[in-house]
Amino acid sequence: MTTNEVKTDPDKERQKIKCVKKMKDIMTNYYIEAKTAFDTGKKVAWITSGGPVEPLIAMDVIPVYPENHGAMIGASKMGTDLCEKAEEMGYPRDLCSYARADIACATINGGPIGGLPKPDMLVCCNNICGTVLKWYEVQARYFNVPLFILDTPISHTGFSDEAHRYVRKQFDEYISFLEEHCGKAMDHDRLEEVGRISMKGQKLWQAVLDTTMHKPSPMSAFDAFFHLALIVTLRGTDIAVDYYQELLAEMNQRVKEGISAVPNEEIRLLWDNLPIWYRTKWLSDTFAGHGACLVADTYTSAWCSSLKYLDESNFYESMVQGYSRIYLNIGVDAMAEEVSGMVKKYSADGLVMHSNRSCKPYSLGQYDIQNIIQEKCNIPVLIIEADMTDDRNFSESQIENRIGAFMEIIKARHSG
């Protein structure tokens, strides 16, 4: 072997997920199209991650997600610098790190892709949190573009007729907003078709996630964090459907060949909350070092959670509940019920909860959920305190020690 040759480990090469390259190519093309939208005569809308994107797709508007961009900023380890810049602009450190990074990024065209394309409009839905309301108001003023806000009441115990009528009226206003700023009428037949494609993509994504029910798991939650991108950014397109069909086929083939995400998988864990983007590889390696695989998570599953409310035969009407009753817009008891179901479904030996300084709606009820899961499912729960984008809130040594102690508890239970 010459000095220029690199020896590859065939086992490691076999473990790699082949669809990763295709995902990167699709996302690169997506951002190129968004950044050249002005030249092609298309409009760009910034939209919150839980917002109703199908009407935008039906109107040929390119949706862009500042939160997705925030995840890229975190994964690129650029979050702290941008958050500090936002703090210098007067935004407090307690504000969501996605919001801080995005607000700062817009002023300097910063971040891993040189900033997001200038929006023609903003679409904000508060089904994920209340912070997005002020965040999007800030950006609407900065770019001097129209903003539409879709207000979804929290569904603590159900979804009343009054809530349905309230949100339903806003969907009509949303369509009128798009018609006004796109200069054309909505094609409702096309919207229904986009809805069917959206549901097909969501079902495929759920099928991909469900391959981890197999022991050993062919992928981990850390893989799911990466492959989630298309169900967020390109939901309602054939591109997403085709990609998830290919990814599902690859996962099924990995199951058939016995290729696992974690060699010698001994412990199966469930993850709660957003990823710690700047430490995903470290966390993956740390858990794998204990023979543990995070086989599922509440975050990537959230983009399938509304399927039970959506109707292929009347997608527009069903969007009212579908977008109102997502995971972050339900009560703590309902969230605990979802987690409990996932513990059983994926045969989890323990639950790891990321107490995320940035995401209050996702984090504030975690101690209640911890108590419910420990009592109902009889599994140990680990809470890690950090932030999804700002690494100033991450203590590697402290978290490593807590993971080690947590693993010992689970291993003692197995041996007992």
TORTOR-905289 format. One record per residue (C-alpha): x, y, z; residue in three letters. Coordinates in Angstrom, 3 decimals, decimal comma. Layout:
% residues N
((X Y Z) ALA)
...
This chain:
% residues 416
((0,000 0,000 0,000) MET)
((1,436 3,386 -0,985) THR)
((1,440 6,367 1,353) THR)
((-1,364 7,982 -0,678) ASN)
((-3,715 5,010 -0,360) GLU)
((-6,351 5,035 2,392) VAL)
((-7,350 1,696 3,849) LYS)
((-11,114 1,400 4,370) THR)
((-12,801 -0,783 6,938) ASP)
((-15,295 -2,979 5,006) PRO)
((-17,505 -3,403 8,095) ASP)
((-17,760 0,356 8,601) LYS)
((-18,463 0,912 4,913) GLU)
((-21,223 -1,699 5,080) ARG)
((-22,805 0,076 8,027) GLN)
((-23,083 3,411 6,226) LYS)
((-26,530 4,344 4,934) ILE)
((-26,268 4,724 1,157) LYS)
((-29,150 7,210 0,826) CYS)
((-27,170 9,872 2,706) VAL)
((-25,516 11,137 -0,481) LYS)
((-28,843 11,391 -2,306) LYS)
((-30,320 13,353 0,606) MET)
((-27,432 15,832 0,485) LYS)
((-27,853 16,258 -3,283) ASP)
((-31,608 16,859 -2,942) ILE)
((-31,130 19,452 -0,199) MET)
((-28,387 21,198 -2,196) THR)
((-30,682 21,455 -5,233) ASN)
((-33,529 22,625 -3,016) TYR)
((-31,520 25,535 -1,611) TYR)
((-30,161 26,423 -5,063) ILE)
((-33,729 26,603 -6,386) GLU)
((-34,798 28,741 -3,418) ALA)
((-31,835 31,099 -3,800) LYS)
((-32,463 31,538 -7,531) THR)
((-36,239 31,878 -7,190) ALA)
((-36,200 35,548 -8,207) PHE)
((-34,525 34,666 -11,523) ASP)
((-37,078 31,954 -12,269) THR)
((-40,110 34,024 -11,303) GLY)
((-41,030 31,918 -8,272) LYS)
((-41,937 33,258 -4,858) LYS)
((-40,348 32,217 -1,556) VAL)
((-42,201 31,920 1,749) ALA)
((-40,513 31,424 5,079) TRP)
((-42,708 29,107 7,152) ILE)
((-42,532 27,617 10,640) THR)
((-41,704 23,898 10,803) SER)
((-45,202 22,953 11,983) GLY)
((-46,956 25,251 9,543) GLY)
((-49,360 24,126 6,771) PRO)
((-47,048 23,899 3,781) VAL)
((-49,340 22,118 1,309) GLU)
((-51,133 25,343 0,199) PRO)
((-47,720 26,860 -0,597) LEU)
((-46,737 23,843 -2,696) ILE)
((-50,086 24,014 -4,515) ALA)
((-49,429 27,689 -5,332) MET)
((-45,869 26,960 -6,613) ASP)
((-44,341 28,913 -3,735) VAL)
((-40,998 27,598 -2,463) ILE)
((-41,192 27,002 1,314) PRO)
((-38,092 27,789 3,365) VAL)
((-37,732 26,845 7,025) TYR)
((-35,650 29,051 9,353) PRO)
((-35,777 26,287 11,990) GLU)
((-34,292 23,800 9,517) ASN)
((-31,617 26,383 8,832) HIS)
((-31,120 26,708 12,597) GLY)
((-30,453 22,972 12,793) ALA)
((-27,863 23,304 10,011) MET)
((-26,254 26,191 11,887) ILE)
((-26,078 24,053 15,026) GLY)
((-24,679 21,026 13,192) ALA)
((-22,058 23,286 11,581) SER)
((-21,086 24,557 15,052) LYS)
((-21,861 28,141 14,036) MET)
((-24,679 28,621 16,532) GLY)
((-22,802 30,222 19,403) THR)
((-21,257 32,999 17,297) ASP)
((-24,604 33,899 15,751) LEU)
((-26,404 33,714 19,092) CYS)
((-23,815 36,057 20,597) GLU)
((-24,323 38,471 17,691) LYS)
((-28,076 38,477 18,360) ALA)
((-27,382 39,191 22,028) GLU)
((-25,252 42,160 20,971) GLU)
((-28,288 43,336 18,975) MET)
((-30,310 43,316 22,210) GLY)
((-31,964 39,892 22,161) TYR)
((-31,712 38,034 25,500) PRO)
((-29,852 34,747 25,868) ARG)
((-33,021 33,088 27,198) ASP)
((-34,626 33,485 23,769) LEU)
((-34,770 30,395 21,515) CYS)
((-31,371 29,790 19,917) SER)
((-33,002 29,101 16,532) TYR)
((-34,593 32,549 16,679) ALA)
((-31,376 34,267 17,786) ARG)
((-29,294 32,521 15,134) ALA)
((-31,841 33,294 12,391) ASP)
((-32,283 36,958 13,337) ILE)
((-28,511 37,505 13,447) ALA)
((-27,938 35,470 10,289) CYS)
((-30,322 37,607 8,233) ALA)
((-28,281 40,754 8,878) THR)
((-24,990 39,312 7,594) ILE)
((-26,060 36,506 5,220) ASN)
((-24,272 34,170 7,586) GLY)
((-24,550 30,483 8,370) GLY)
((-23,402 27,389 6,477) PRO)
((-25,143 28,317 3,190) ILE)
((-24,532 32,068 3,234) GLY)
((-27,946 32,982 4,588) GLY)
((-31,462 32,093 3,485) LEU)
((-33,052 33,503 0,317) PRO)
((-35,007 36,725 0,855) LYS)
((-38,673 35,898 1,512) PRO)
((-41,602 37,321 -0,415) ASP)
((-43,882 36,483 2,514) MET)
((-43,838 34,820 5,926) LEU)
((-46,237 32,162 7,235) VAL)
((-46,253 31,578 10,981) CYS)
((-48,196 28,898 12,860) CYS)
((-47,972 28,846 16,665) ASN)
((-48,762 25,122 17,017) ASN)
((-45,098 24,572 17,956) ILE)
((-44,523 27,520 20,299) CYS)
((-45,359 31,149 21,011) GLY)
((-41,859 32,467 20,314) THR)
((-42,395 32,154 16,561) VAL)
((-44,985 34,945 16,678) LEU)
((-42,485 37,647 17,696) LYS)
((-39,633 36,009 15,774) TRP)
((-41,578 36,202 12,510) TYR)
((-42,809 39,724 13,276) GLU)
((-39,158 40,791 13,616) VAL)
((-38,268 39,234 10,274) GLN)
((-41,368 40,615 8,523) ALA)
((-40,300 44,110 9,570) ARG)
((-36,675 43,503 8,613) TYR)
((-37,513 42,252 5,095) PHE)
((-40,619 44,459 4,768) ASN)
((-42,818 41,585 3,582) VAL)
((-46,358 40,452 4,499) PRO)
((-46,871 38,026 7,387) LEU)
((-49,716 35,560 7,904) PHE)
((-50,261 34,124 11,395) ILE)
((-52,275 30,940 11,927) LEU)
((-53,350 30,676 15,561) ASP)
((-54,049 27,157 16,833) THR)
((-55,497 26,802 20,360) PRO)
((-53,723 24,246 22,567) ILE)
((-55,613 20,942 22,510) SER)
((-55,201 19,852 26,135) HIS)
((-58,046 17,363 26,342) THR)
((-59,606 17,374 22,899) GLY)
((-60,632 19,605 20,023) PHE)
((-63,914 21,419 20,499) SER)
((-66,316 22,453 17,757) ASP)
((-65,555 26,084 18,608) GLU)
((-61,819 25,482 18,146) ALA)
((-62,498 23,745 14,831) HIS)
((-64,570 26,659 13,513) ARG)
((-61,959 29,156 14,729) TYR)
((-59,055 27,435 12,938) VAL)
((-61,141 26,543 9,874) ARG)
((-61,925 30,217 9,254) LYS)
((-58,231 31,026 9,425) GLN)
((-57,434 28,440 6,744) PHE)
((-59,811 30,259 4,407) ASP)
((-58,013 33,505 5,288) GLU)
((-54,678 31,779 4,616) TYR)
((-55,804 30,803 1,120) ILE)
((-56,985 34,378 0,478) SER)
((-53,615 35,694 1,718) PHE)
((-51,763 33,443 -0,730) LEU)
((-54,076 34,345 -3,617) GLU)
((-53,540 38,048 -2,954) GLU)
((-49,755 37,889 -2,778) HIS)
((-49,304 35,327 -5,552) CYS)
((-51,705 37,120 -7,906) GLY)
((-53,686 34,003 -8,819) LYS)
((-56,510 31,813 -7,530) ALA)
((-55,920 28,625 -5,589) MET)
((-56,453 25,443 -7,586) ASP)
((-58,290 23,407 -4,943) HIS)
((-58,045 20,199 -6,952) ASP)
((-54,288 20,582 -6,982) ARG)
((-54,295 21,346 -3,250) LEU)
((-56,144 18,071 -2,615) GLU)
((-53,594 16,216 -4,783) GLU)
((-50,694 17,833 -2,895) VAL)
((-52,430 16,738 0,313) GLY)
((-52,574 13,131 -0,856) ARG)
((-48,884 13,245 -1,795) ILE)
((-48,117 14,790 1,593) SER)
((-49,923 11,990 3,410) MET)
((-48,154 9,373 1,276) LYS)
((-44,808 10,884 2,232) GLY)
((-45,737 10,957 5,919) GLN)
((-46,817 7,302 5,833) LYS)
((-43,541 6,327 4,181) LEU)
((-41,586 8,292 6,769) TRP)
((-43,469 6,483 9,549) GLN)
((-42,688 3,170 7,841) ALA)
((-38,983 4,111 7,780) VAL)
((-39,092 4,926 11,499) LEU)
((-40,931 1,678 12,217) ASP)
((-38,098 -0,435 10,800) THR)
((-36,351 0,265 14,113) THR)
((-38,865 -2,023 15,837) MET)
((-36,616 -4,783 14,541) HIS)
((-33,863 -6,046 16,838) LYS)
((-31,149 -5,028 16,151) PRO)
((-32,254 -1,697 14,752) SER)
((-31,118 -0,884 11,184) PRO)
((-30,872 2,836 12,001) MET)
((-30,803 5,085 15,040) SER)
((-32,577 8,273 16,051) ALA)
((-29,381 10,105 15,077) PHE)
((-29,851 8,809 11,528) ASP)
((-33,516 9,833 11,663) ALA)
((-32,513 13,384 12,666) PHE)
((-30,657 13,648 9,352) PHE)
((-33,196 11,946 7,087) HIS)
((-36,069 13,973 8,570) LEU)
((-35,167 16,967 6,379) ALA)
((-37,356 16,097 3,400) LEU)
((-40,571 15,447 5,315) ILE)
((-40,173 18,978 6,676) VAL)
((-38,892 20,903 3,667) THR)
((-40,467 19,018 0,760) LEU)
((-43,594 17,526 2,314) ARG)
((-46,264 17,326 -0,375) GLY)
((-43,835 16,693 -3,254) THR)
((-43,024 13,591 -5,279) ASP)
((-39,356 14,174 -4,457) ILE)
((-40,011 13,351 -0,798) ALA)
((-42,158 10,325 -1,672) VAL)
((-39,541 8,890 -4,037) ASP)
((-36,758 9,454 -1,524) TYR)
((-38,542 7,768 1,374) TYR)
((-39,479 4,818 -0,825) GLN)
((-35,781 4,351 -1,552) GLU)
((-34,777 4,858 2,094) LEU)
((-37,437 2,380 3,266) LEU)
((-36,168 -0,217 0,789) ALA)
((-32,636 0,294 2,081) GLU)
((-33,741 -0,067 5,717) MET)
((-35,633 -3,278 4,909) ASN)
((-32,560 -4,616 3,128) GLN)
((-30,411 -3,774 6,158) ARG)
((-32,838 -5,714 8,354) VAL)
((-32,640 -8,655 5,948) LYS)
((-28,834 -8,597 5,971) GLU)
((-28,592 -8,047 9,726) GLY)
((-26,883 -4,642 9,401) ILE)
((-27,432 -2,717 12,628) SER)
((-26,890 0,922 13,538) ALA)
((-25,036 -0,142 16,702) VAL)
((-22,962 -3,335 16,531) PRO)
((-23,829 -5,741 19,335) ASN)
((-26,938 -3,759 20,307) GLU)
((-27,796 -4,569 23,921) GLU)
((-29,842 -1,589 25,096) ILE)
((-32,677 0,204 23,278) ARG)
((-33,469 3,811 24,183) LEU)
((-36,055 6,436 23,316) LEU)
((-35,075 10,117 22,868) TRP)
((-37,324 13,073 23,742) ASP)
((-36,996 16,655 22,443) ASN)
((-34,904 18,214 19,693) LEU)
((-31,405 16,919 18,935) PRO)
((-28,308 18,583 20,374) ILE)
((-27,170 19,388 16,852) TRP)
((-23,540 20,257 17,564) TYR)
((-22,967 17,028 19,529) ARG)
((-24,961 14,375 17,642) THR)
((-21,895 12,337 16,636) LYS)
((-20,414 12,509 20,138) TRP)
((-23,706 11,437 21,699) LEU)
((-24,167 8,660 19,140) SER)
((-20,654 7,329 19,796) ASP)
((-21,036 7,660 23,571) THR)
((-24,275 5,671 23,691) PHE)
((-22,943 3,122 21,160) ALA)
((-19,900 2,652 23,396) GLY)
((-22,288 1,257 26,003) HIS)
((-23,993 -1,011 23,452) GLY)
((-27,001 1,325 23,408) ALA)
((-28,994 2,407 20,372) CYS)
((-31,514 5,235 20,414) LEU)
((-34,102 3,446 18,320) VAL)
((-36,819 6,123 18,246) ALA)
((-37,609 9,695 19,285) ASP)
((-40,574 11,995 19,757) THR)
((-39,083 14,698 17,492) TYR)
((-38,894 12,890 14,148) THR)
((-42,156 11,059 14,906) SER)
((-43,961 14,386 15,249) ALA)
((-44,179 14,737 11,458) TRP)
((-46,398 11,643 11,327) CYS)
((-48,459 12,353 14,448) SER)
((-51,236 14,166 12,574) SER)
((-51,923 11,304 10,175) LEU)
((-54,748 10,014 12,360) LYS)
((-56,575 13,308 11,800) TYR)
((-55,909 13,729 8,067) LEU)
((-58,318 12,511 5,398) ASP)
((-57,168 11,806 1,826) GLU)
((-60,698 12,328 0,497) SER)
((-61,013 15,802 2,091) ASN)
((-57,530 16,973 2,890) PHE)
((-58,286 20,700 3,126) TYR)
((-60,958 20,239 5,788) GLU)
((-58,893 17,703 7,725) SER)
((-55,897 20,049 7,900) MET)
((-57,752 21,937 10,627) VAL)
((-57,240 19,134 13,148) GLN)
((-54,121 17,786 11,483) GLY)
((-52,205 21,002 12,103) TYR)
((-53,836 21,826 15,432) SER)
((-53,282 18,537 17,233) ARG)
((-49,584 17,979 16,638) ILE)
((-47,336 16,668 19,422) TYR)
((-46,278 20,036 20,856) LEU)
((-49,819 21,420 20,885) ASN)
((-51,356 18,815 23,189) ILE)
((-51,369 18,555 26,986) GLY)
((-48,715 16,881 29,148) VAL)
((-50,933 13,866 29,860) ASP)
((-51,470 13,331 26,137) ALA)
((-47,726 13,707 25,495) MET)
((-46,976 11,155 28,210) ALA)
((-49,469 8,788 26,576) GLU)
((-47,644 9,175 23,255) GLU)
((-44,271 8,502 24,899) VAL)
((-45,654 5,501 26,745) SER)
((-46,926 4,065 23,488) GLY)
((-43,520 4,535 21,861) MET)
((-41,734 2,847 24,781) VAL)
((-43,850 -0,257 24,212) LYS)
((-43,820 -0,101 20,418) LYS)
((-40,030 0,121 20,127) TYR)
((-39,247 -2,049 23,195) SER)
((-37,264 0,724 24,868) ALA)
((-35,226 -0,079 27,981) ASP)
((-34,945 3,564 28,982) GLY)
((-35,919 7,126 28,088) LEU)
((-33,431 9,956 27,468) VAL)
((-34,950 13,440 27,740) MET)
((-33,136 16,510 26,451) HIS)
((-34,129 19,365 28,755) SER)
((-33,711 21,985 26,058) ASN)
((-33,010 25,493 27,329) ARG)
((-34,337 26,940 24,071) SER)
((-37,567 24,992 23,594) CYS)
((-39,868 25,713 26,516) LYS)
((-43,020 23,998 25,168) PRO)
((-41,028 20,816 24,614) TYR)
((-39,213 20,920 27,962) SER)
((-41,465 22,374 30,659) LEU)
((-43,563 19,234 31,166) GLY)
((-40,699 16,762 31,058) GLN)
((-40,447 16,140 34,792) TYR)
((-44,147 15,263 34,887) ASP)
((-43,697 12,983 31,876) ILE)
((-40,659 11,419 33,586) GLN)
((-42,733 10,521 36,639) ASN)
((-45,580 9,126 34,532) ILE)
((-43,254 6,990 32,382) ILE)
((-41,303 5,648 35,354) GLN)
((-44,543 4,621 37,039) GLU)
((-46,412 3,379 33,979) LYS)
((-43,597 1,740 32,001) CYS)
((-41,197 0,900 34,839) ASN)
((-38,098 2,075 32,969) ILE)
((-35,357 4,492 34,073) PRO)
((-35,314 8,043 32,699) VAL)
((-32,260 10,240 32,103) LEU)
((-32,612 14,020 31,757) ILE)
((-29,790 15,841 29,927) ILE)
((-29,656 19,628 30,226) GLU)
((-28,395 21,396 27,106) ALA)
((-29,514 23,488 24,125) ASP)
((-30,176 22,512 20,530) MET)
((-27,910 25,136 18,898) THR)
((-25,992 27,108 21,549) ASP)
((-23,117 24,974 22,849) ASP)
((-22,462 27,289 25,798) ARG)
((-25,163 25,265 27,559) ASN)
((-23,444 21,896 27,093) PHE)
((-21,130 20,251 29,636) SER)
((-19,515 17,209 28,037) GLU)
((-17,968 15,792 31,217) SER)
((-21,173 16,157 33,235) GLN)
((-23,325 14,565 30,531) ILE)
((-20,819 11,753 29,950) GLU)
((-20,895 10,910 33,663) ASN)
((-24,696 10,928 33,742) ARG)
((-24,933 8,704 30,672) ILE)
((-22,455 6,263 32,260) GLY)
((-24,472 6,068 35,486) ALA)
((-27,704 5,672 33,498) PHE)
((-26,231 2,797 31,491) MET)
((-25,140 1,055 34,690) GLU)
((-28,694 1,205 36,019) ILE)
((-30,083 -0,398 32,867) ILE)
((-27,353 -3,050 32,709) LYS)
((-27,970 -3,931 36,372) ALA)
((-31,649 -4,437 35,567) ARG)
((-30,764 -6,693 32,651) HIS)
((-28,370 -8,780 34,689) SER)
((-30,842 -8,988 37,576) GLY)
